[in-house]
Amino acid sequence: MSAGGEPGGAGLFSREYPLARERFRAAGARAGLEVRSHPVPVSVPGVELTVDVAVGGARDARRALLVTSGLHGVEGFMGSAQQLAFLERLAVDPSLGRDLRLVFVHALNPFGFHMQRRTDERNVDLNRNFLLDSEEYRGVPEAYWDIQRLLGLSAATPARGLFPVNLLRCLTRHGQATTRDAVAGGQYEDPAGLFFGGRGLSLTGELLKAHLRGWVGEAQEVLHVDLHSGLGARGGYRLILEHDWETPQLRWFAHRFGEGRVEPSEPERGISYRKRGSLGPWCAQLLKPRAYDILIAEFGTYPIALVLLALRAENRAWLLKRDGLGRRLATAALREVFAPRGHRWREAVVYRGLELLLRAADVCRAEGVPTSRPRAVA
């Protein structure tokens, strides 16, 4: 029986953010890593919010494996469990970190993790916030305003009519690819809307700008695995890359991680969508001239329509400051669609997450990463 109350991998899921943080720090120390805590200056009664980092291996290692969790707050329940699984394995088998710089970053969005929200304290989706130096925090995707109105994507403009009917209207008018991109591609005009990218770089972004280069040390090749939940078949996972179909880089990763698991961030043939402000291209810019690439690991939970309905309900309950049972139900539903309570799902994603991280360590140690940089989506 683990500290989380369940046997096996499911027990690595923590009940709340402070417990997840405590367990991560302890696991990092047991694994022989240096644990560092970086306070985030957001006031929340009863708890200090921190981004915690476990760093190990030689500072002058040529290659680094970077593993991040909790960029989308509530998704940190799963990512934290998967990081714990690897750190526990590392504690009994230190050879897993041989010839590597290991960097594990826990709870990139501690506010969202603690409050069981996907966004930060300003309602910003952090994986739409990392615009490149040449980009402005302005604009919306094609057809956004029509799709926003039909689907009720903003707390300021609730939808009229039945969601399935309105979704069918969106798909009929605009097609699947445009609808996906409009819903989730990132928008910078409606602070009360879903997938809002913010007005400027977030506190998390400022923290990464200050510390990421130091965390990876002298490594000249960085393989980054960013852990997420909510997209794809329940209990399985896909690896989303910032490369296009049929490129040498995508084929390189597909050969090493599985042909059926690797796909680009685009809406025509896969589970994803085009988005602005994602973490990978921004990290590539920050870390240049190092070779860098990112695997966005998406572990499936519920059908995407249910995930979107839960996001919409929780966003409205939070921003309209609703109290009582309705707010609690909306929060519980959001947590469920990103960190399901089912024992079988939790066991599966911890097992597969550990499998992925072990494979990533092996690939990073043996081959590093391709030299081409991730593309940026404007």
URMO-V149497 format. One record per helix or strand of 2 or more residues. SS is the DSSP state (A for helix, B for strand). FROM is the first residue (numbers start at 1). LEN is the number of residues. Records with the same first field share a line. If there is no record, write none. Layout:
BEGIN
SS=FROM-LEN + FROM-LEN
END
This chain:
BEGIN
A=8-5 + 17-14 + 73-20 + 94-4 + 110-6 + 126-3 + 144-8 + 163-22 + 203-14 + 248-10 + 279-9 + 304-16 + 325-14 + 343-25
B=34-6 + 50-7 + 63-6 + 101-6 + 221-14 + 237-5 + 262-3 + 291-10
END
